[in-house]
Amino acid sequence: MSILSADALRQLFDEARTHNLFTAEPVPDHLLRQLYELMKWGPTSANCSPARIVFVKSPQAKARLAPCMSEGNRAKTLQAPVNAIIGMDMAFYDKLPELFPHNQAARSWFEGKPDLIATTALRNSSLQGGYFILAARAVGLDCGPMSGFDADAANAAFFAGTSVKVNFICNLGHGDPAGLFPRSPRLSFEQACGIV
């Protein structure tokens, strides 16, 4: 496997930013499908793949999402062309016979173990959320991930009657640089890492 080109690395990491403002350019459904088709290949434990995504585009769906958002996130959520609700299926283990076919006992690892289910669903849907952001950048979209929302309200509005719970919300579109803050610093290798 070879390293990505400098242009690709800039698009995914070095020059990518968290956007608060988006242009009016629409995001076509085929691009959302392409995004998912990339992100789904990222690894999860036992290939459990608990992430479930609702792409909010219509005015009616945005009207349902708006009251779930914190005051500081509401306007930018309504302004973004697409809002992705990244959920986690708390019954993800029901799909393991399909997703992890070489071990048909995998479902039993989780069934009836709520703490393990919750930990696995959160960890792996969060991993998938990271893949989601990178896949969005790879297909030319900008992201604005957020955790400022009422989870109970979002669950009631979008996942009622299902085994899915919201993990986080990510605005998508073509970012408007006018809404960017100065880039915040990051920890150095020496501050964040050790080699033992």
Backbone as numpy.savetxt, mean C-alpha at the origin, in Angstrom:
# Nx Ny Nz CAx CAy CAz Cx Cy Cz
21.73 -11.53 -11.45 20.89 -10.35 -11.45 21.78 -9.11 -11.45
21.45 -8.14 -12.29 22.28 -6.94 -12.39 21.60 -5.76 -11.70
22.39 -4.75 -11.35 21.84 -3.56 -10.70 21.02 -2.77 -11.72
19.97 -2.12 -11.23 19.14 -1.29 -12.10 19.93 -0.09 -12.60
19.45 0.49 -13.67 20.11 1.68 -14.21 19.99 2.83 -13.22
20.87 3.81 -13.36 20.83 4.99 -12.50 19.49 5.71 -12.63
18.93 5.75 -13.85 17.63 6.40 -14.04 16.54 5.67 -13.27
16.56 4.35 -13.31 15.55 3.57 -12.59 15.68 3.77 -11.09
16.90 3.79 -10.58 17.11 3.99 -9.15 16.66 5.39 -8.71
16.88 6.39 -9.57 16.40 7.74 -9.25 14.88 7.76 -9.16
14.22 7.07 -10.11 12.75 7.06 -10.15 12.16 6.33 -8.94
12.79 5.26 -8.53 12.26 4.46 -7.42 12.64 5.01 -6.06
13.84 5.59 -5.93 14.35 5.96 -4.62 14.89 7.39 -4.54
15.98 7.67 -5.24 16.73 8.89 -5.01 15.92 10.17 -5.20
15.10 10.21 -6.24 14.33 11.43 -6.52 12.84 11.27 -6.23
12.43 10.10 -5.81 11.01 9.88 -5.48 10.66 10.61 -4.19
9.48 11.17 -4.15 9.06 11.95 -2.99 7.66 11.54 -2.55
7.31 11.86 -1.32 5.94 11.69 -0.83 5.17 12.93 -1.24
4.14 12.75 -2.07 3.42 13.89 -2.63 2.16 14.22 -1.83
1.93 15.52 -1.67 0.75 16.04 -0.99 -0.23 16.67 -1.95
0.21 16.90 -3.18 -0.60 17.58 -4.19 -0.37 16.87 -5.52
-1.46 16.70 -6.28 -1.38 15.98 -7.55 -1.97 16.82 -8.67
-1.49 16.60 -9.88 -2.07 17.26 -11.04 -3.43 16.64 -11.33
-4.15 17.24 -12.26 -5.48 16.72 -12.64 -5.40 15.57 -13.64
-4.18 15.20 -14.05 -4.05 14.11 -15.02 -4.64 12.83 -14.44
-5.58 12.21 -15.16 -6.23 11.01 -14.62 -5.29 9.80 -14.61
-5.64 8.84 -13.79 -4.91 7.57 -13.72 -5.82 6.50 -14.29
-5.50 5.96 -15.46 -6.37 4.95 -16.07 -6.33 3.63 -15.31
-7.44 2.91 -15.40 -7.55 1.63 -14.69 -6.47 0.64 -15.10
-6.08 0.67 -16.37 -5.07 -0.31 -16.81 -3.74 -0.10 -16.10
-3.46 1.14 -15.68 -2.23 1.41 -14.95 -2.31 0.85 -13.53
-3.49 0.90 -12.93 -3.68 0.32 -11.60 -3.52 -1.20 -11.66
-4.04 -1.79 -12.72 -3.87 -3.23 -12.91 -2.38 -3.57 -13.10
-1.67 -2.77 -13.90 -0.24 -3.00 -14.12 0.53 -2.88 -12.81
0.17 -1.90 -12.00 0.78 -1.72 -10.69 0.62 -3.00 -9.86
-0.60 -3.50 -9.78 -0.84 -4.71 -8.99 -0.07 -5.91 -9.55
-0.05 -6.04 -10.86 0.63 -7.19 -11.47 2.12 -7.19 -11.16
2.71 -6.03 -10.89 4.10 -5.96 -10.44 4.23 -6.26 -8.96
3.41 -5.58 -8.14 3.58 -5.69 -6.69 3.30 -7.08 -6.16
2.45 -7.84 -6.83 2.04 -9.14 -6.30 3.19 -10.14 -6.22
4.29 -9.89 -6.95 5.42 -10.81 -6.95 6.36 -10.61 -5.77
6.18 -9.56 -5.00 7.04 -9.37 -3.83 6.81 -10.47 -2.80
7.87 -10.90 -2.11 7.73 -12.03 -1.19 6.96 -11.70 0.08
6.20 -12.70 0.53 5.54 -12.67 1.84 5.76 -14.04 2.48
5.62 -14.10 3.79 5.87 -15.38 4.47 4.84 -16.41 4.04
5.32 -17.60 3.67 4.48 -18.69 3.15 3.60 -18.21 1.99
4.07 -17.19 1.30 3.32 -16.61 0.17 1.89 -16.24 0.57
1.72 -15.81 1.82 0.36 -15.59 2.36 -0.38 -14.44 1.71
0.33 -13.44 1.20 -0.26 -12.36 0.39 -1.57 -11.80 0.98
-1.53 -11.24 2.20 -2.78 -10.79 2.83 -3.31 -9.45 2.34
-2.53 -8.70 1.57 -2.98 -7.36 1.15 -4.20 -7.46 0.24
-5.17 -6.60 0.48 -6.34 -6.42 -0.37 -6.45 -4.92 -0.61
-6.71 -4.52 -1.83 -6.66 -3.10 -2.20 -7.98 -2.66 -2.80
-8.48 -1.53 -2.32 -9.62 -0.86 -2.93 -9.09 0.44 -3.52
-9.24 0.60 -4.83 -8.85 1.84 -5.50 -10.07 2.75 -5.54
-9.99 3.87 -4.87 -11.10 4.83 -4.76 -10.91 5.89 -5.83
-11.85 5.96 -6.79 -11.75 6.93 -7.89 -13.02 7.75 -8.05
-14.16 7.15 -7.87 -15.43 7.81 -8.18 -15.76 8.87 -7.12
-16.51 9.91 -7.51 -16.92 10.91 -6.51 -17.72 10.29 -5.36
-18.52 9.28 -5.65 -19.32 8.64 -4.61 -18.42 7.92 -3.60
-17.41 7.21 -4.09 -16.50 6.50 -3.19 -15.65 7.49 -2.40
-15.22 8.59 -3.05 -14.44 9.60 -2.34 -15.28 10.25 -1.23
-16.56 10.40 -1.47 -17.45 10.96 -0.44 -17.55 10.02 0.76
-17.43 8.72 0.55 -17.42 7.76 1.65 -16.09 7.78 2.39
-15.00 8.03 1.65 -13.67 8.02 2.27 -13.38 9.30 3.04
-13.85 10.43 2.55 -13.49 11.73 3.14 -13.73 11.80 4.65
-14.90 11.37 5.17 -15.11 11.47 6.62 -14.20 10.56 7.44
-13.57 9.58 6.80 -12.66 8.67 7.51 -11.29 9.29 7.73
-10.97 10.32 6.96 -9.63 10.90 7.00 -9.50 11.94 8.11
-8.30 12.04 8.66 -8.05 13.10 9.64 -8.14 14.45 8.94
-8.35 15.49 9.71 -8.54 16.83 9.14 -7.37 17.23 8.25
-6.15 16.90 8.66 -4.97 17.28 7.89 -4.80 16.50 6.60
-5.48 15.38 6.47 -5.34 14.54 5.27 -6.55 14.59 4.34
-7.64 15.22 4.78 -8.89 15.15 4.01 -8.80 15.85 2.66
-8.32 17.08 2.62 -8.30 17.84 1.37 -7.38 17.18 0.34
-6.20 16.75 0.77 -5.28 16.14 -0.20 -5.77 14.78 -0.67
-6.55 14.10 0.16 -7.14 12.83 -0.25 -8.19 13.07 -1.33
-9.02 14.06 -1.13 -10.06 14.37 -2.12 -9.45 14.89 -3.42
-8.31 15.57 -3.32 -7.69 16.17 -4.50 -6.96 15.13 -5.36
-6.47 14.05 -4.76 -5.71 13.04 -5.51 -6.63 12.29 -6.48
-6.15 11.96 -7.67 -6.98 11.22 -8.62 -7.44 9.86 -8.12
-6.58 9.18 -7.35 -6.89 7.84 -6.84 -6.41 7.75 -5.40
-7.20 7.10 -4.58 -6.79 6.76 -3.22 -6.81 5.24 -3.12
-5.71 4.66 -2.73 -5.65 3.20 -2.56 -5.76 2.88 -1.08
-6.79 2.12 -0.74 -6.92 1.63 0.63 -6.24 0.26 0.67
-5.13 0.20 1.36 -4.39 -1.05 1.48 -4.91 -1.76 2.72
-5.62 -2.84 2.48 -6.18 -3.61 3.57 -5.41 -4.88 3.81
-5.78 -5.57 4.90 -5.18 -6.86 5.22 -6.30 -7.83 5.53
-6.28 -8.94 4.83 -7.30 -9.96 5.01 -6.94 -10.80 6.23
-7.77 -10.73 7.27 -7.51 -11.47 8.49 -7.82 -12.96 8.34
-8.38 -13.32 7.20 -8.60 -14.74 6.88 -7.70 -15.15 5.72
-6.53 -14.52 5.62 -5.60 -14.81 4.52 -5.26 -16.29 4.42
-5.25 -16.97 5.55 -4.83 -18.38 5.59 -5.78 -19.29 4.81
-7.01 -18.82 4.55 -7.93 -19.62 3.73 -7.45 -19.77 2.30
-6.58 -18.85 1.86 -6.03 -18.91 0.50 -4.74 -19.72 0.42
-4.21 -20.18 1.55 -2.92 -20.87 1.53 -2.93 -22.17 0.73
-4.02 -22.95 0.71 -3.98 -24.14 -0.16 -3.73 -23.79 -1.63
-4.18 -22.61 -2.05 -3.94 -22.14 -3.42 -2.57 -21.49 -3.56
-2.19 -20.66 -2.57 -0.97 -19.87 -2.68 0.30 -20.59 -2.23
0.15 -21.60 -1.41 1.29 -22.36 -0.88 1.02 -23.85 -1.08
0.84 -24.27 -2.35 0.31 -25.61 -2.64 1.23 -26.76 -2.27
2.52 -26.50 -2.11 3.43 -27.60 -1.79 3.36 -28.03 -0.33
2.57 -27.29 0.49 2.35 -27.71 1.88 0.89 -27.48 2.22
0.08 -28.49 2.06 -1.35 -28.36 2.29 -1.72 -28.24 3.77
-0.73 -28.35 4.65 -0.99 -28.16 6.08 -0.85 -26.71 6.50
-0.45 -25.82 5.58 -0.12 -24.43 5.95 -1.30 -23.70 6.58
-2.51 -24.00 6.14 -3.68 -23.32 6.73 -3.76 -23.57 8.23
-3.42 -24.78 8.65 -3.52 -25.15 10.07 -2.50 -24.41 10.93
-1.46 -23.84 10.32 -0.48 -23.07 11.08 -1.12 -21.84 11.73
-2.21 -21.34 11.11 -2.82 -20.09 11.55 -4.22 -20.25 12.13
-4.96 -21.19 11.66 -6.37 -21.33 12.05 -6.49 -21.43 13.57
-7.36 -20.55 14.14 -7.59 -20.55 15.57 -6.49 -19.89 16.39
-5.57 -19.17 15.74 -4.45 -18.52 16.45 -4.50 -17.02 16.16
-5.39 -16.29 16.84 -5.64 -14.88 16.48 -4.41 -13.98 16.59
-3.53 -14.21 17.57 -2.34 -13.36 17.69 -1.40 -13.56 16.51
-1.20 -14.81 16.11 -0.34 -15.10 14.97 -0.96 -14.57 13.68
-2.27 -14.71 13.55 -2.97 -14.18 12.37 -2.76 -12.68 12.27
-2.99 -11.96 13.39 -2.88 -10.50 13.38 -1.46 -10.05 13.06
-0.48 -10.68 13.68 0.92 -10.32 13.43 1.31 -10.58 11.99
0.93 -11.75 11.48 1.29 -12.13 10.11 0.60 -11.23 9.09
-0.68 -10.93 9.32 -1.42 -10.08 8.39 -0.84 -8.67 8.35
-0.54 -8.10 9.51 0.01 -6.75 9.55 1.40 -6.69 8.93
2.27 -7.62 9.33 3.63 -7.60 8.81 3.66 -7.75 7.29
2.93 -8.72 6.80 3.02 -9.03 5.38 2.23 -8.07 4.50
1.10 -7.55 4.99 0.41 -6.53 4.20 1.21 -5.23 4.18
1.97 -4.97 5.24 2.85 -3.79 5.25 3.99 -3.98 4.25
4.57 -5.20 4.21 5.56 -5.49 3.18 4.97 -5.25 1.79
3.77 -5.77 1.58 3.12 -5.59 0.28 2.84 -4.12 0.00
2.56 -3.35 1.05 2.36 -1.92 0.87 3.63 -1.24 0.37
4.79 -1.68 0.87 6.05 -1.16 0.35 6.25 -1.53 -1.11
5.92 -2.78 -1.46 6.01 -3.18 -2.86 5.05 -2.35 -3.71
3.88 -2.05 -3.16 2.88 -1.25 -3.85 3.46 0.12 -4.23
4.12 0.77 -3.28 4.69 2.09 -3.54 5.77 2.02 -4.61
6.64 1.02 -4.52 7.69 0.88 -5.54 7.10 0.54 -6.91
6.08 -0.31 -6.94 5.44 -0.64 -8.22 4.76 0.59 -8.80
4.11 1.39 -7.96 3.48 2.62 -8.45 4.53 3.54 -9.08
5.65 3.72 -8.40 6.72 4.55 -8.95 7.26 3.96 -10.24
7.34 2.64 -10.31 7.88 1.97 -11.50 7.00 2.19 -12.73
5.67 2.35 -12.52 4.77 2.58 -13.66 4.52 4.06 -13.89
5.29 4.92 -13.20 5.23 6.36 -13.46 4.26 7.14 -12.60
3.81 6.56 -11.49 2.90 7.26 -10.60 3.65 7.76 -9.36
3.11 8.80 -8.75 3.62 9.30 -7.49 2.68 8.88 -6.37
3.22 8.83 -5.16 2.49 8.31 -4.01 2.48 9.30 -2.86
1.41 9.21 -2.07 1.32 9.94 -0.82 0.74 9.03 0.24
1.56 8.12 0.82 1.03 7.20 1.83 0.72 7.93 3.14
-0.35 7.47 3.81 -0.81 8.14 5.03 -1.30 7.12 6.04
-1.18 7.49 7.31 -1.79 6.71 8.38 -2.74 7.55 9.22
-3.03 8.77 8.80 -3.93 9.64 9.54 -5.37 9.47 9.11
-6.04 8.47 9.70 -7.44 8.19 9.36 -8.07 7.40 10.49
-9.39 7.33 10.47 -10.15 6.56 11.44 -10.33 5.15 10.88
-9.58 4.20 11.41 -9.60 2.83 10.87 -10.97 2.20 10.99
-11.66 2.40 12.11 -13.00 1.80 12.27 -13.96 2.35 11.23
-13.89 3.65 10.98 -14.78 4.25 9.98 -14.44 3.74 8.58
-13.16 3.62 8.26 -12.76 3.11 6.95 -13.18 1.65 6.78
-13.02 0.86 7.82 -13.46 -0.53 7.75 -14.96 -0.63 7.51
-15.73 0.20 8.21 -17.19 0.18 8.04 -17.58 0.65 6.65
-16.87 1.64 6.12 -17.23 2.22 4.82 -16.83 1.33 3.65
-15.73 0.56 3.79 -15.22 -0.17 2.63 -15.07 -1.67 2.82
-15.03 -2.15 4.06 -14.79 -3.57 4.27 -15.86 -4.24 5.14
-17.01 -3.58 5.32 -18.06 -4.15 6.16 -18.47 -5.53 5.63
-18.63 -6.47 6.56 -19.07 -7.81 6.19 -17.98 -8.68 5.60
-16.72 -8.21 5.65 -15.61 -9.00 5.11 -14.61 -9.27 6.23
-13.59 -10.04 5.93 -12.52 -10.32 6.89 -11.34 -9.36 6.70
-11.54 -8.29 5.96 -10.46 -7.35 5.65 -10.53 -6.14 6.58
-9.36 -5.69 7.02 -9.23 -4.46 7.81 -8.19 -3.57 7.13
-8.39 -2.26 7.27 -7.47 -1.31 6.64 -6.12 -1.33 7.35
-5.04 -1.22 6.56 -3.70 -1.06 7.10 -3.28 0.41 6.94
-3.23 0.90 5.69 -2.94 2.32 5.47 -3.57 2.76 4.15
-3.50 4.05 3.89 -4.10 4.63 2.69 -3.00 5.36 1.93
-3.04 5.24 0.60 -2.01 5.86 -0.23 -2.65 6.61 -1.39
-2.43 7.92 -1.45 -2.88 8.70 -2.59 -1.98 8.42 -3.79
-2.59 8.41 -4.97 -1.86 8.10 -6.21 -2.20 9.10 -7.29
-1.23 9.36 -8.14 -1.46 10.22 -9.29 -0.13 10.71 -9.81
-0.19 11.83 -10.48 1.02 12.48 -10.99 1.28 13.69 -10.09
2.33 13.61 -9.31 2.59 14.61 -8.29 2.85 15.99 -8.84
2.34 16.98 -8.11 2.61 18.39 -8.42 3.71 18.86 -7.48
4.88 19.20 -8.01 6.00 19.59 -7.13 5.69 20.81 -6.27
4.67 21.58 -6.62 4.33 22.75 -5.80 3.90 22.35 -4.39
3.47 21.11 -4.22 3.02 20.67 -2.90 4.08 19.97 -2.08
5.31 19.95 -2.57 6.38 19.25 -1.84 6.98 20.12 -0.75
7.31 19.50 0.36 8.12 20.13 1.40 9.59 19.93 1.04
10.49 20.72 1.62 11.91 20.40 1.44 12.17 18.96 1.89
13.05 18.28 1.19 13.28 16.87 1.50 13.85 16.72 2.91
13.25 15.85 3.69 13.71 15.60 5.06 14.95 14.71 5.04
15.82 14.87 6.04 17.03 14.04 6.08 16.70 12.59 6.43
17.64 11.72 6.21 17.55 10.32 6.59 18.76 9.98 7.45
18.65 8.92 8.22 19.78 8.46 9.03 20.88 7.94 8.13
22.11 8.14 8.55 23.25 7.60 7.81 23.33 6.10 8.03
24.13 5.45 7.21 24.37 4.02 7.37 24.85 3.72 8.79
25.78 4.54 9.28 26.36 4.30 10.60 25.33 4.47 11.71
24.36 5.36 11.53 23.32 5.55 12.55 22.29 4.44 12.54
22.04 3.86 11.39 20.92 2.92 11.26 21.33 1.45 11.12
22.60 1.19 10.82 22.99 -0.17 10.46 24.21 -0.62 11.27
24.33 -1.91 11.34 25.52 -2.54 11.90 25.86 -3.76 11.08
27.11 -4.07 11.01 27.57 -5.29 10.35 28.27 -6.11 11.42
27.77 -7.31 11.67 28.34 -8.13 12.77 28.92 -9.43 12.24
